[in-house]
Structure formats: structure tokens, C-alpha cells
Amino acid sequence: MQESQIEKFKIYESFPADFINLEDLAKKKEIFFLIAYPLIHKTNENIKMERRQITDIEKKFKNKTINKKDIQELEVLVNKYKLDIGPIDRITFKKLFQRINIIPVSLALGQAIIESGWGQSRFAIEGNALYGQWTYDQQQGLIPEKRDEDKTHAVKKFKELEDSVISYMFNINTHPAYYDFRVVRRLTSALHLTSTAVNYKIQYLAAYAEIGQKYVDQLDLILETNNLKKFDEFN
């Protein structure tokens, strides 16, 4: 698959309403990848654009040619990614690069598969929710049918599937629970590791679900049995 072919993929706003009833496993997987992969790729490309923006500003900072507009653009990203940073220095850029980075496609697909049941969960169909993110605002989510009595959360719903992917990646890139994941991602990227690095990163996603290590094992199995790492070469 060439980059030009990827760009031709259609971006779907939601899964077909009758997708929940599809039982043919091969067809279900084919449709899921056709819908989910372009969304993940597009979101990663937008993150890459932000990284290029930071790279350009960092060069100006090093060359002492940074201007007011550059600083304003930097402040927008600092605020967006929830960073508490004082005066601009080299650490500012280090912290931004650590947060503003892509999620390996294999991981994003694997988590979407688990959290949405291959796109056939009620949350995916009715709420365009690929990643089962929680909210405590009942108006913004769908209440799980088997929610424990002591729980008050809902699964956040989105206008479009793309919004769900953007929210998921933003969560991984900003939430304190995934700090170790972001550190490992930065280090493996610096060492130019690819598929091996994905194995390292999986271990730091245990916080995504209440079942912890069982979730990590499940995600690892999903990646292996569906050969999802092949998608990472198009990251």
C-alpha cells in the first residue's frame, strides 16, 4: 500500500447502523479496518503537522530569530496539551515533543478492537465511541447496561468517529496515567526502534482499563493474531 493510496481512503462519520448485526467474521474485520484505519492515520498526520511546527519554532529559538508570532503559536500548543511551562527554554521543546507525538497504528487499532468489539458495540454504533472513554456527565455519554450500582460513569459519545480517535490520542498524550508510555515512546523513537518498540509501549497501557495487566495481555494477543504491526510501516 502506497501513501497515495492511503490518502484516497474515505473518512466515514460513523459505522453503518446495521453493522452491529453482521456475523461474517472476515467481512466484519474488513469493514472495521476500512473505517478505523484512515481515521487513525489522519489523526496521526495532524499530530505530525504540530510536531513540524514545533521543530520550526525550535530552530528559530536556537538561532535567536524567534518572534512574537512564534511564541504565540507555541503558547497555543502548550495550553492545548495541558503543560505548565514558564519562560521558553530548551526544556519547553522537550516537554512538547514528548506529548505531541503519534500513537502507533497497531496500538490504536488494537485498542479500538477491544473497546468497541470490532466496531459492533452499542457505544460504537450509537455514540461513535471507538475507545470506551468515560465521562461523568450523563448528558455526554451512554450509560453501560451492566454498570455496577456504585458506579456513576457513562461512556462518552461523539458527533463523529474521528472525534473519538482525536480524543483517544489526546488522552494518551496528556493524561498523567500514560506518562511512562510517553517517556518510552520518546526513547524508542530516538533509538529508531520500530516493531520492537511497540512491544515495549504495550506494557505501559495497563492503566487504560480496570483489569490492568490482563488488558495488556489481551492487547498483545490482538496485535499478534491480527498482524496489526504491518500497519505501523505506514505511520
C-alpha angles and dihedrals in degrees: 000000000000127000090248089057091051092054089056093061114115118243109228120206093208145349117274110272092238093048089096089068097051110115102174101107097203092048091045092054092045093053092043093054091043090057104032102041098060090049092053092045093050093049091050090050090055090052089051089055090056091050091052088051090054091046091054092049092046090055090053090048091053091046091046091237097114113134138196093269091053091051092050091051090049092050091052090056092043090055094042093054094044098243123158102214131161125200114353114267138143091283089060091064093043091056093046094050090050092055101034102064138114126266112233107258091230091058094044091050093045093052091045090053092051098041097043101033092240089316094303101104120112089245092055095046100039100028106027086236113153098168108039095237114181129234131180092208103095090199091061098049151041117253113234111243093224097040114150114253092243093054124093103180130113130199108257116245126210138205091234137009090247090062088056092054092047091050092048094051091045089052093052090046097050114023116102090228090070098046092112090049090054093048093050090046091054094048096046091047090052089053091047093237117161126173093010089055091057089062090054093048094051090065091062096057097074090108091065092082136030091240090067113185092021087061091052091051091048092050091048090052092049091052093049100042093047097039090232095162089077087075092061093074087070094051 
